[in-house]
Amino acid sequence: MFIDESIITVKSGKGGDGAATFRREKFVQFGGPDGGDGGKGGDVIFIADPNINTLVDFKTIKMFEAEDGQKGSGARCKGASGKNCIIKVPVGTMIRDYETDKLLVDLDIPNEEVVLLKGGDGGRGNIHFKSSVRKAPKIAESGREGMELKIKLELKLLADVALVGYPSVGKSSFINKVSAANSKVAEYHFTTLKPKLGVVRISDEESFVIADIPGLIEGAHEGVGLGDRFLKHIQRCKTIVHIVDISGIEGREPIEDFEKINNELFKFSERLSKKEQIVFANKLDMVFDEKEEKIAEFKKELVKHGIKEENIVFGSILTGENLRELVNRVWNLVKNTEREVIEEEADLDLVLPDLVRKQDDWIVEKLDDEVYELKGQIVDNVLRKYVLLGEEGIIQFLQIMRKLGMEKVLESHGVVEGDTIIIAGYEFTYVQ
């Protein structure tokens, strides 16, 4: 089954909490702090696997999670790091943020490996908080939370050449003759039920990839016959081979077929329509009357439409006439054309913090007269960062919140001395 889109949720692992423990030894009454650090949370890693050609594996599994890091322990023992979540996708997979549709990663290189979400760092144990003033710190860091993101996987085939043309013009037969692909051939519309890739070998060290795209019809850019779903797969190609039935035996005019297909390409993507085309006028063996006149007229019309004369080849897929010439011309164009970037990737370090943030930095809610609750991203971050033990831990928490601007925020919301402030279930009396 060919699946080219899927929506999944990925989550990196939380870092393990640091330990707030103390050394206990025989004959030692007051051992110092010896809490170890927590382990790092696992990353979410995507790999472009050239052995995969569909997103079918993501049809049923919608949640992918890395492991959390282990907690630290006494005797300065560090917790184990969580296992990474490794996700293999086809080459050509684009990863987008589901909410904004922003392109995060474009996996267009075989075996390319990208860390999409980093696991949370492990928290520091209380050995890091010992000082000349605080000899027995009862505080340790919590492990940092992992990141969770809903993403859209979108596969766009990574072919050098795209085959386009009306149904039944001979595209499947062409790719079968010149490559190792084996498309089913029959005389009905949309013979090719899914895009198929074929490798055309020029020599032992030279080859190019060609994509057999289902036949296009009018309205394809709007989704008629699933046309828009297939057109996106040729956006990355270096060139287009446009096969036209020169014989007209099905009652269609060759130049009209050419114009209609190019109109669909233009309506779907102006950039796509401007890619250099090689036109193969197929079924020349079926032209019996006025052959030379038809060839001359067709060539003249194509040149008017901007097709280079050297990019027009007449022949027959059935008999093999001029197929080698066509392949050679395609190869010369492919090897001298750079693959264009169709969309710029976002800088993950810049965009991810905003994408995964779930609330404002500070949120102050008035619950009653003289009673306020303080919450928000900053409060959550501090609570996640520290393991707070006893009264000393609460005092340490309030000192941190003051340094982060808590008092200014509260007073801007009308809080005055004597009011009750609730933070994470604890009640405090506000003192200026």
Disulfide bonds with the S-S distance in Angstrom:
none
